[in-house]
Amino acid sequence: MKIGIVIFGAGRWGVNLIRNFLNHPQSQVIAIVDPNPEKLKEIQERLQLTPDIVFKENWQEALELPDIAAAAIATPASTHYEIISAALKKGYHVFSEKPLTLEYSESLALCKLAEQQQRQLFVDHTYLFNSVVQAGKTIVTEGKLGELRYGYATRTHIEPVRADVDALWDLAIHDICIFNSLLEETPVEVQANGMVWLPQQPPQSDLVTAKLIYSSGFQAFLHLCWLNPDKQRRLGVVGSQGTLIFDEMSAEQPLIIHHGHLEYMSDRWKAADVSREVVAVEKAEPLAQVCNEFFNCISQNAISEISSGWVGAELVGILCALNDSLQQGGKTIRCDINRT
């Protein structure tokens, strides 16, 4: 039996969701919603959608359509709380784009509402379903890097520049999500500093540098910028026996281990056992795996062990702490993440 779904948002990422939900064997797209009629027309023509799919500009009207069991939210993050809470109260399962909300308290409230309604709240943290990240997690878990020491990530591009959130909220969630998954822990303290160049109102940080501090002693350093034409999507985990590199811009060799360590010989430190290993990874579209997980959760009415609303709320809490640090000039902020 197919699951009727309404999709809110036909923007840059919404188009990918529409395509995947149209192609998924468990999905029946009932309606597509966007306040911009030109976007709806473009989507209809681009994907050659059948006449039985309803197009709506008003999201409240769309929630009243018949045969809906689930809602996918790909609207600006500032609208998430209102739309998701309305969908849950209608008894729909919800698939939300990240971040779940822009306030930690709102994310927690949505998780609790989903529990009360006995409905699934699922957040699209796509990297958690990326086969490269999953392979990297196996490498870290098996101890192939030795004792973990620190990590770093660079996420830069020249556009898009968003008006609703700054570079921190736009970019950091991806790398925080990856580090948390690889380490199987969450930061206990964070720091962030930013720079503003574009004349936007209100001012938005165009460059953010951040530090995540974990209870294990591991620290991760993030470099985030949407004004840099040198597009990078690169993350590293450094251990005593080597460094794991995830380079998303390298299509053929996205995951590499640089083996090597230092030994003290002849009154100085020298590199030993240095080599480079390309890790073979099976190619698959992560978003297709995301959709599979969502429908499996609905079919079993079971919370996702990978990317539930609670995982989404946890990441929002970390982002809120980073934002507090950013507003306070880089002050170290404690991450008080809990489910109460």
Buried (B, 14 or more C-beta within 10 A) or exposed (E): EEBBBBBBBBBEBBBBBBBBBBEBEBBBBBBBBBBEEEBBEBBBEEBEBEEEBBBBEEBEEBBEBEEBBBBBBBBBBEBBBBBBBBBBEBEBBBBBBBBBBBBBEBBBBBBBBBBEBEBBBBBBBBBBBBBBBBBBBEBBEEEBBEEBBBBBBBBBBEEEBBEEBBBBBBBBBBBBBBBBBBBEEBBBBBBBBBEBEEEEEEEBBBBBBBBBBBEEEBBBBBBBBBBBEEEBBBBBBBBEBBBBBBBBEBEEEBBBBBBBBEEEEEEEEEEEEEEEBEBEBEEEBBBEBBBBBBBBBBEEEEBBEBBBBBBBBBBBBBBBBBBBBBEEEBEEBEBEBEEE
